[in-house]
Amino acid sequence: MLNSKFIYTSNKSIYLPQGQNPEREVHEDWGIISHDKQRKLYAYRQIHIEGFVNQYVLDYLSPDGKELSFLTESFENIAAGWRAKESNKFLTHDEFIGRFELAAPGKDFEIYTGCHLWRKVTPT
């Protein structure tokens, strides 16, 4: 956090070689979540190593704050009409489910990537 006004995100995913993609692939993205006081919403700006820049707005926040999703309002460097959704569900302090969905122009969302993560607790 930067003076309790911004949340910084960072992601690195390594995809091992597989059938249609025989080369190992590395994806990275950085993001900033902020509160846009003028529009009275939360915005999430995400920059991808592949050259995409996504700007999302908070689309859903559960009453308990454990589930949230951001929906794109703009893309850079992708054809017009595409949409993306970032969704997160916090099951416990140490367990998290994340999902990234894409929708081609005129199509419904499809899961592109997902993860279910647990914090590794090491004995002291």
Legacy VTK file of the C-alpha trace (Angstrom):
# vtk DataFile Version 3.0
C-alpha trace
ASCII
DATASET POLYDATA
POINTS 124 float
0.000 0.000 0.000
1.118 3.519 -0.684
-0.012 5.753 2.180
-3.054 3.446 2.547
-4.440 4.778 -0.761
-3.265 2.189 -3.311
-2.910 -1.575 -3.412
-0.103 -2.950 -5.587
-0.498 -6.393 -7.176
2.118 -8.574 -8.798
1.744 -11.928 -10.509
4.141 -14.332 -12.183
2.833 -17.554 -13.702
5.029 -20.178 -15.329
3.293 -22.564 -17.706
5.170 -25.783 -18.362
5.426 -27.142 -21.929
2.255 -28.922 -23.035
0.543 -30.255 -26.185
-0.402 -27.101 -28.101
2.353 -25.023 -26.470
5.645 -26.979 -26.510
7.627 -24.047 -25.081
7.596 -23.006 -21.442
5.666 -19.740 -21.114
6.158 -17.065 -18.460
3.442 -14.506 -17.787
3.835 -11.476 -15.526
1.547 -8.611 -14.662
1.543 -5.666 -12.275
-1.451 -3.779 -11.033
-2.666 -0.875 -8.933
-6.061 -0.745 -7.215
-7.287 2.697 -6.197
-10.477 4.472 -5.193
-11.688 6.932 -7.824
-13.436 9.507 -5.617
-14.888 11.408 -8.570
-16.633 8.335 -10.012
-17.190 6.755 -6.569
-15.765 3.369 -7.546
-12.671 1.212 -7.238
-10.455 0.970 -10.308
-7.823 -1.661 -11.068
-5.164 -0.934 -13.676
-3.214 -3.995 -14.790
-0.132 -4.075 -17.056
0.825 -7.361 -18.739
4.241 -8.456 -20.023
2.576 -9.256 -23.373
1.782 -5.546 -23.833
-1.856 -5.498 -22.732
-3.107 -2.850 -20.323
-6.477 -3.553 -18.720
-8.512 -1.053 -16.749
-11.163 -2.657 -14.562
-13.828 -1.343 -12.220
-15.099 -3.189 -9.165
-18.121 -5.138 -10.372
-19.009 -7.156 -7.272
-18.087 -7.173 -3.589
-19.792 -9.672 -1.285
-21.260 -8.311 1.968
-18.555 -10.118 3.982
-15.770 -8.789 1.710
-14.498 -12.291 0.892
-15.501 -12.312 -2.781
-14.876 -9.624 -5.357
-14.656 -9.209 -9.076
-13.407 -6.539 -11.423
-14.791 -6.094 -14.953
-12.843 -4.344 -17.724
-13.917 -0.935 -18.891
-11.029 -0.578 -21.333
-8.172 -2.507 -22.954
-5.027 -1.391 -24.698
-3.454 -3.434 -27.488
-6.304 -5.863 -28.113
-9.095 -5.838 -30.697
-12.241 -3.853 -29.863
-15.073 -5.671 -28.123
-13.045 -7.980 -25.881
-13.890 -8.065 -22.166
-12.098 -9.502 -19.146
-13.046 -10.301 -15.579
-10.772 -10.855 -12.559
-12.490 -12.668 -9.676
-11.150 -13.555 -6.247
-12.580 -15.552 -3.377
-10.838 -15.613 0.000
-11.785 -18.877 1.718
-9.593 -18.345 4.789
-6.644 -16.165 5.744
-4.441 -18.835 4.141
-6.541 -19.982 1.172
-7.529 -18.154 -2.000
-9.233 -18.896 -5.339
-8.521 -16.658 -8.325
-10.004 -16.677 -11.793
-9.320 -14.724 -14.987
-12.040 -14.856 -17.643
-12.120 -13.530 -21.201
-15.041 -12.838 -23.526
-14.515 -12.417 -27.258
-16.719 -9.817 -28.981
-20.363 -10.920 -28.729
-19.475 -14.002 -26.647
-19.922 -15.013 -23.000
-17.060 -15.169 -20.518
-14.885 -18.285 -20.502
-12.306 -19.161 -17.866
-8.834 -18.509 -19.272
-6.833 -19.245 -16.117
-7.616 -20.114 -12.551
-5.796 -20.965 -9.370
-6.473 -22.344 -5.907
-3.689 -21.333 -3.545
-2.818 -22.202 0.029
-0.259 -20.391 2.162
2.571 -22.715 3.123
3.016 -22.553 6.868
6.472 -23.524 8.059
7.057 -24.705 11.617
9.024 -22.345 13.825
LINES 1 125
124 0 1 2 3 4 5 6 7 8 9 10 11 12 13 14 15 16 17 18 19 20 21 22 23 24 25 26 27 28 29 30 31 32 33 34 35 36 37 38 39 40 41 42 43 44 45 46 47 48 49 50 51 52 53 54 55 56 57 58 59 60 61 62 63 64 65 66 67 68 69 70 71 72 73 74 75 76 77 78 79 80 81 82 83 84 85 86 87 88 89 90 91 92 93 94 95 96 97 98 99 100 101 102 103 104 105 106 107 108 109 110 111 112 113 114 115 116 117 118 119 120 121 122 123
